[in-house]
Amino acid sequence: MIGIFDSGVGGMTVARAIEQLCPEYPLTYFGDIARTPYGSKSPGTIKKYAINNTRFLLEQGAELIVIACNSAASTALSTLKNSYSVPILDVINPAVNQAAVISKNGKIGVIGTRATIKSGIYEQGISRQRAQYQVFSQPCPLLVPLVEEGWLKKRETKMILRRYLHPLRSRQIDTLVLGCTHYPLLKPLIVPRIGRRVHLIDSSVEVAHAVLSFLNTHTDLAEKLYNPGKESRFFVSDLTETAGHLAAHIFGRPITLEKVNV
């Protein structure tokens, strides 16, 4: 199975994108709703959570891990790769690659949690590929809690987004990286506030393409993971009514969430 973890329900955008591109590969998802958001936690705490989450997915039979949380990927990727022998993919590198290719004027915006923005990982990655490009980063600490509460159309969410995006819009960016897998759920609100000519990089879509490419080039593992008759499972550390509604919204169908202690 392909194991995916996130700090909450936002990573289900990754699970859905992978399901659409790789429908015959069952998934095991873990959303750490009880401890969301990760972006406001210390690096040591995020690493501990990421290790626990990965261990849980491996216990469920996962043989390929996808870090669907930008905060965890920016903080704990190297720790996880040093701790486990299974392949580990993350949401950041595919988004960096796409942003470097798509931007025409060399001005790229990044929105993410405090942990992701503080890490500087997007600036570093883009700079390695396009040293002349400018990257403007904006921490958006309130967006994950708003998404987890299901406030996808609330006036307050629109007002907060406008405030976060204004500095980036004034920089005349032509590309905006959604540096958190919760943010694709806010696309209908982001587009009119950043400008319809700005190209959005959805990290959930980009990592799904990276997973497909990985499976195509690692055929032995792909054959092991291929199991079209097996159902995907979705685990969470806290079972809330909002989480169920958001999961159904993301997948377009009811999703059974199983509560576990990790």
C-alpha positions in Angstrom: 0.0 0.0 0.0 0.9 3.6 -0.4 1.0 5.4 3.0 0.2 9.1 3.2 0.2 11.3 6.3 -0.8 14.9 7.1 -1.5 17.0 10.1 -5.2 16.8 9.4 -7.7 16.4 6.5 -5.8 18.7 4.1 -3.6 15.8 3.0 -6.6 14.1 1.6 -6.2 16.4 -1.4 -3.0 14.5 -2.0 -4.7 11.1 -1.5 -7.5 12.1 -3.9 -5.0 13.3 -6.5 -3.0 10.0 -6.2 -6.2 8.0 -6.3 -7.2 9.7 -9.6 -3.8 9.1 -11.2 -3.1 5.6 -9.7 -6.6 4.1 -9.1 -5.3 0.5 -8.9 -3.0 1.2 -6.0 -4.7 1.2 -2.5 -3.9 3.9 0.0 -3.5 4.1 3.7 -4.1 7.6 5.0 -3.4 9.1 8.4 -4.6 12.5 9.4 -3.4 13.8 12.7 -6.5 15.9 13.5 -5.9 15.8 17.2 -2.6 17.6 16.9 -3.3 19.9 14.0 -1.8 22.3 12.9 1.8 21.3 12.7 2.9 24.6 11.4 2.9 26.3 14.8 4.9 23.5 16.5 8.6 23.4 17.2 10.8 21.4 14.8 11.5 18.8 17.4 7.8 18.2 18.0 7.1 18.0 14.3 9.8 15.5 13.8 8.4 13.3 16.6 5.0 13.4 15.1 6.3 12.6 11.7 8.3 9.6 13.0 5.2 8.3 14.8 3.0 8.8 11.8 5.4 7.0 9.5 5.8 4.1 11.9 2.0 3.7 12.1 1.7 3.6 8.3 4.5 1.0 8.0 2.6 -1.1 10.6 -0.4 -1.0 8.3 1.7 -2.4 5.5 2.7 0.7 3.6 5.8 0.2 1.4 5.9 3.7 0.0 5.4 6.8 2.1 4.2 10.2 1.0 4.5 13.1 3.3 1.4 15.1 2.5 2.2 17.8 5.0 4.5 20.7 4.0 5.4 21.5 7.6 6.5 17.9 8.2 8.3 17.7 4.8 10.2 20.9 5.4 11.2 19.9 8.9 11.4 16.1 9.1 12.2 14.7 5.6 15.9 14.0 6.2 15.1 12.5 9.6 12.6 10.1 8.1 14.9 9.1 5.2 17.7 8.4 7.7 15.3 6.4 10.0 13.5 4.2 7.5 14.5 2.2 4.4 11.3 2.5 2.5 11.0 5.1 -0.3 9.7 8.5 1.0 8.3 11.2 -1.3 7.3 14.7 -0.2 5.0 17.4 -1.5 7.7 20.1 -1.6 10.2 19.1 -4.3 7.6 18.4 -7.1 6.0 21.8 -6.4 9.4 23.5 -6.5 10.2 21.8 -9.8 6.9 22.9 -11.4 7.2 26.5 -10.1 10.7 26.9 -11.6 9.4 25.7 -15.0 6.1 27.6 -15.1 7.2 31.1 -14.0 7.9 33.5 -16.9 8.8 36.7 -15.0 10.9 35.0 -12.3 8.7 36.3 -9.5 7.2 33.4 -7.5 5.0 33.7 -4.4 4.8 31.0 -1.7 2.1 30.7 1.0 2.4 28.2 3.8 2.4 27.6 7.5 4.9 29.4 9.8 7.1 26.2 10.0 7.2 25.8 6.2 8.0 29.5 5.5 10.6 29.7 8.3 12.4 26.7 6.9 13.1 28.6 3.6 12.9 25.3 1.8 11.0 26.7 -1.2 13.4 29.6 -1.7 16.4 27.2 -1.5 14.9 24.7 -3.9 13.9 27.3 -6.5 17.2 29.1 -6.2 19.1 25.9 -7.0 17.2 25.7 -10.3 16.8 29.4 -11.1 19.3 31.5 -9.2 18.0 34.7 -10.8 14.4 34.1 -9.7 12.9 36.0 -6.8 10.8 34.1 -4.2 8.4 36.0 -2.0 7.1 34.0 1.0 4.0 34.7 3.1 3.2 32.7 6.3 -0.6 32.1 6.6 -1.0 30.6 10.1 -4.8 31.0 10.3 -5.7 29.1 7.1 -5.2 25.5 8.3 -7.5 26.0 11.3 -10.1 27.7 9.1 -10.0 24.7 6.6 -10.2 22.2 9.5 -13.3 24.0 10.8 -14.8 23.8 7.3 -14.9 27.6 6.8 -14.3 27.4 3.1 -16.8 30.1 2.1 -17.0 32.3 5.2 -16.6 36.0 5.0 -13.9 35.9 7.7 -11.9 33.5 5.6 -12.1 35.8 2.5 -11.0 38.8 4.6 -8.0 36.9 6.0 -7.0 35.6 2.6 -7.1 39.1 1.2 -4.8 40.3 3.9 -2.3 37.5 3.4 -2.3 37.7 -0.4 -2.0 41.5 -0.7 1.8 41.7 -0.2 2.3 39.0 -2.8 0.0 40.7 -5.3 1.9 44.0 -4.9 5.1 42.1 -5.9 3.6 41.3 -9.3 4.2 37.5 -9.0 3.1 35.4 -11.9 3.2 32.1 -10.0 1.9 31.2 -6.6 2.8 28.0 -4.8 0.1 26.6 -2.5 2.7 25.4 0.1 0.2 23.5 2.2 -2.1 20.7 1.2 -5.0 22.3 3.0 -4.9 25.3 0.6 -6.3 23.7 -2.6 -9.6 23.7 -0.8 -9.4 27.5 -0.8 -8.6 27.8 -4.5 -12.1 29.4 -5.3 -11.2 32.1 -2.8 -7.6 32.5 -3.7 -7.9 32.9 -7.4 -9.9 36.2 -7.4 -7.8 37.7 -4.6 -4.4 37.0 -6.1 -5.4 37.6 -9.7 -6.6 35.2 -12.4 -3.4 35.6 -14.5 -1.3 34.1 -11.6 -0.6 30.4 -12.1 -1.3 28.4 -9.0 1.0 25.4 -8.2 -1.1 22.8 -6.3 1.4 20.7 -4.4 -1.1 17.9 -4.0 -1.4 17.5 -7.8 2.4 17.8 -8.3 3.2 15.1 -5.8 0.6 12.8 -7.3 2.4 13.0 -10.7 5.7 12.4 -8.8 4.2 9.2 -7.3 3.0 8.0 -10.7 6.5 8.7 -12.2 8.1 6.8 -9.3 5.9 3.8 -9.8 6.7 3.8 -13.6 10.4 3.8 -12.9 10.3 1.3 -10.0 8.4 -1.6 -11.6 9.3 -4.2 -8.9 7.7 -2.0 -6.2 4.8 -1.1 -8.4 4.0 -4.7 -9.0 4.0 -5.3 -5.2 1.7 -2.3 -4.5 -0.6 -3.1 -7.4 -3.9 -4.4 -5.9 -7.0 -3.1 -7.6 -9.3 -5.2 -5.5 -8.1 -3.8 -2.1 -9.9 -0.8 -0.6 -8.1 2.2 0.7 -8.3 3.1 4.4 -8.5 6.4 6.1 -7.3 6.8 9.7 -7.5 9.9 11.9 -6.4 10.7 15.5 -9.6 12.5 16.2 -13.0 11.9 14.7 -15.0 15.1 14.1 -18.1 15.8 12.2 -16.4 18.5 10.2 -13.6 16.0 9.2 -16.2 13.7 7.7 -17.8 16.5 5.7 -14.5 17.7 4.4 -13.4 14.2 3.4 -16.7 13.7 1.5 -16.2 17.1 -0.1 -12.6 16.3 -1.3 -13.4 12.8 -2.6 -16.9 13.5 -3.9 -18.3 10.5 -2.0 -18.7 9.4 1.7 -15.4 8.3 3.3 -15.2 6.1 6.3 -12.8 7.6 8.9 -11.3 5.3 11.5 -10.1 6.7 14.8 -6.7 5.5 16.1 -4.2 6.5 18.7 -0.8 7.1 17.3 
